[in-house]
């Protein structure tokens, strides 16, 4: 089905309506304030080999300073399609199920819209942020299966922060340590897993964003700082001059995990040491040192700022997919699927076919 037909075929559309960009009364003023509106389309195709299920992540992070979801639409030939929400982290997903008697390949298309604007916190001007509520404080300081906060993780965090005074110095010390001691490994599958105990015990501090930023989050929690991973996908090119930190059009391999740390005088502060290491490896001409200008620029920027050419899905760790036969997933950043009770590998394009595309809405 053509994109224009999908939006016009009212009888075939399901789900909460998208907020039309052209009908947003504040569209012009939003642009003046730095907001941009994007649309991401996810298409999933599964073999007709028995009961099939799919879970497609939806935008669920609503932070009125930098990202606001604007609704979802979906269509497909599944017998059941509906939105589900994780009660612990608030992660949202479209769940679809096809019966064993399905005669055709399982097909699903999801369109999500969101508004975003760049974040840049002036850390030289402390304010008085609202404190975290008790539930959030507990959630974002507790260990997870892949992010323990004791043993070698605790020992490493205490060594890194032993000279730091206050939460801001602790957060910065951990950021600088991760930047200095890790590196991006292009051979890591997908975004990595984020098994930080294994990384520290083996001394192999390589990986991709879900490894390096998870290391930041785990060390921050071990040091007593609330911190969280934010799982999402890049949606357009960088306007800050970083060729390596953008993705547009086909964003099927544009998934990216970021991190946040809560500082008492600022609230949630964006950080991204993994992207500093991505710039070092991939920014032309490649294999740059930390002293090279593009890397030093990214290093300075990415403690306290994010360019919002990126969609934030959720904060969820160790997620149990509803109605799934397979094990929990460490995070929900890729579409997930099962066929005949067997979990498909989201990184195996030959067996599990899906495509994500993005576009910016300007008129």
N, C-alpha and C positions, 0 to 999 in steps of 0.2 A: 504493500500500500504506500502510495506517495505521501510525503509529509503533509502536503496541503489537504489531501483527502482525509488523513487521520484527524486533523483539527476540525474539519467540516462535518465529518460523519458522526453527528450527534448521537444517533441511535446506537452506535458501536462503542462509544466512549464510556468508560467507567471511571469512578474515583472522584476525588475532590477537584473542582475546576481550578485551572491555572488562573492566576491574576493576570489579565492581559496587560502587557507593557503599555500599549497605546491607550488603555483606559485607566492607567494609574494617574490619578489627579495630580500627584506630586512629581511626575516623571522629570520635568524640567528642573525643578528645584533639587531633586535627588542627584541629577547629573552635576549640578553646580556644587553640591556638597561632596562630590567624589564617588557617589554610588554608581555601580554598573549592574546591569541585569543580564543574566545568562540563562541559557536553556541547555540541558543535558538530556540526550536521548540514549537509552540503553535497550539494545535488542538482544534477545536470547533465543537460541535454537538448540533443541535437545533431540536425541534419537528417540524414536517410538519403540522402546524396548521394554515396556512395562510401566508401572506407576512411576511418574516423574514428578519431582518437586523442584521449585526454584525459589531463591531468596535474593531479591535485588535491593541493595541499600538505597535508602531515600534520604534527602537532606533533613536532618533532625536537630542541627545546632542552630539555636535562635539566640543571638547576641546582638541587641539592637544597635550597638556601636559599629558592628562590622559585618554581620551576615544575617539575612532574614529569608527563610524559605517562603516560596510563593505558590506552593501547590504542586500536585502531581496528576497526571492522566495516564491511563494504561489501557491496553487492548491485547487480546490474544485468543488462542483456542483452548485455554485451560478450562476445566470444569469449575474451578474455584479460584478466585483472585481477590485478595483483600489485604489491607495494610495491617501489619502487626507491630507492636511496640514492646521493647524490652523494658521490664519494670525497674531494673537496677540502674541502667545508664541512660535510659530514654532513647536508645537506638531504634530507628524505624526501618522497616523493610516491606517490600511488596512480596507477599507469599502467593505462589501459584502452584496448583496441583492438577495433573492430568491423570485420568484413569487408566487402568491396565488395558482397556478396550480401545484406546485411542488409535485411530487408523492412520494418522498423519504425524509427521514430526511436530514436537511441541514447539510453539512459537509464542513469544511474548515481547511487547514493546512498551517501554515506560518513558514518559517525558516528565522531567522535573525542572522547575524554574526557581531561581533564587536571585536575591540582590546582595551585593557585597561592596565593601570599600576598604582601602588599605588601612592597616593599623600601624601606628607609630607613637609609642609612649615615651614621653620625655622623662627619662629616669633621673634627670638632674633636678627635677622639681617635684618632690614628694607631696602627695596629697593625703587625704584621709579616706581610704577605701572602706567600703562596707565589709565587715568580717564575714567569713564563711559560716553558714549555718552548720549545726552539729553533724547532720547527716552527710553533707558535702565534705566537711573536714575529715570525717572518718573514711569516706569513700576514696578520697584522693590522697590519703596517706597510707592506706592499707596495702599489704602485698597482694600480688596476684600469682597465678601459677608460674608465669615466666618472669615476673618482676618481684622476687623476694626482697625483703628489706633487712635481712639479718645476715650473719656469716660474712662472706667475702664482700658482699655488697655494702653492708654496714661499715666494715673495716675500711673499705676504699673511700666511702663517703666521708668518714671522720678524718681520714688523712688529708683529703682534698680541702676540707673546710676548717681545718684546725686553727688557721690564722684569721679566719673571717670573722668580722663583727657584724652581726645583724643578718636578716634574711636576704637582703639584696646582695651583700658581699658573698654569702654562701651560694646563692643562685648563679652569680657571675663566675665564681671560682669553679663550679661544676661545669658550666658551659665552656670555659676556657680549657679545662682539663679534657673534656670530650673532644673538642676541636683539635687539641694538640696530640692526643694519643690514639685517635681512631683514624681509619681511612675507608673510603668507599671501595667496595669490591665489585667490579662489573660482572663477575661470574655468579654472584649471589642471585638466586631465583627470586623473581618478583621484587618485593620490597623487603624480604627477609622475614624472620620470625620474632625476633626480640627476646631471645633466651639469654638474658644478661648474666646470669650466674655462670653459664657455660662460657660466655665470652671472657669473663674475668678469670675464671679458673684456668682456662687454656691459654690465656694471654692473647687470644686471637680477637682483637678489637676491630675487626673489619666487618663489612656488611653494607646494608643500604638503610633507607630511612627508618624502617620499622625496627631495625637493630640499634642504630646510633641514637635516635631520639628516644627509644625505650630505655637505653642506658642512661640518658640524661634524667628521664622521669624516675627510674628506679633509684638512682643515686640521690636525687632531690628528696624523694620520699624517705629514704634512709636517713637523710640529714634533718628530717623533721619539717620539710617544706611540702605543702600540698602541690601536687603536679599531676598532669594528665597528658596522655597521647590524644591527638585529634586526627582521625582517619578521614581521608578524602581523596580528591583527584584534581589535577591541574586542568584548567579549562581554556586558557588562552596564553599567548606569548607574554613574556616579561616586558614591561615598559621601562625597566630600570637598567637595561643594557646587558642582562644576563641571558645569553642564548640557551644555556643549559637549564634554566629554571622556568621554562614555559612549555606548553603543549597546546595545540589547537586542532580543530577539525576532528580527525580520528584520535581520540584520547584513550583508546582501549588499554594502552600501556602507560597511562599518565598518572596512575595512583601515587599518592604521596602522603606520608604520615608526618605531622608536625607535633610540637609540644607546647605546653603552657605551664607556667609556675605561678603560684599565688604569693604575692608579696603584700605585706600588711598595708603599706602606704600607697599601693598602686592597683591592687586587685589582680586579676589574671593578666599575666605578662606573656606575650608571644616569644618563643625562642625556636631556633631551628639549626642546631649545630650540624645536622646531617647535610643540609643544603650547602653549608660552607665547604664540606668535603666533596660534595657533588661539583661545585664550582671548581675546586682544585683539580679534580680528575677530568672534567668534561669541557670546561670553558676553553674555547680556542686560544692557543693551539693545543691545549691539553697537558695533563701532568704538571700543573703549576705548583709552586711552593707556597707555603703559607705567607711568605713575604711578598709574593707577586700582587700587583695592585687589584685585580679583580677579586682575589681571595680575601685580601685585607679589607676591601670594601664590603664584601658579603659578611665577613666576620663581625665587623662593627655594626652592620645593619641588623643582623639576625638575632641579636639579643635586645628585644624590645620592639621589634617591628616585623610585620609580614606584608608582602605584596599580595593583595587578594585577587590574584588571577587563579584562584583555587577554590574548590567547593569543599566545605567541611561536612562530612556525613554524621559522625558520632564520636563518642569517647569510649566505646565499649571494649572491654577485655574479656577473654575466656567466655565467649558468647555461646549459649546453647540455642541452636536454631529450632524454632517450634516445629513439631511433627517430624523432626529429622531422625534418621536411623543411625547416621554416623556420629562421630565425636564432636565436641564443642570446637569452635573455631577460635584462634587466638585473637582475632579482630575481624570486623565486617567492613572490608574496603573493596573487595571484589564481589561480583555476583557469585552465588553459591548454588549448587544443584546436586540432586541425587536421581539416579535412574535405577529402577528395580532394587532399591534398598542400598545401592552402592554410591558413595560420595564421589563426585567427579573432581578432578584436580582443576582448580580455577586457572592454573597456568599452563594447562595442556590444551593448546588451541586445536589440536587434531580431534580431540574427543569432546571438548566443551567449547562450543562456538558462541561468542558474544561480541558485541561491538558497542563502544561508547563514542558518541560524537557530541561536540559542543558548538554553540554559536552565541555571540553576544547580540542582544536586542538593542537596537539604537533608534528605531522608528516604528 
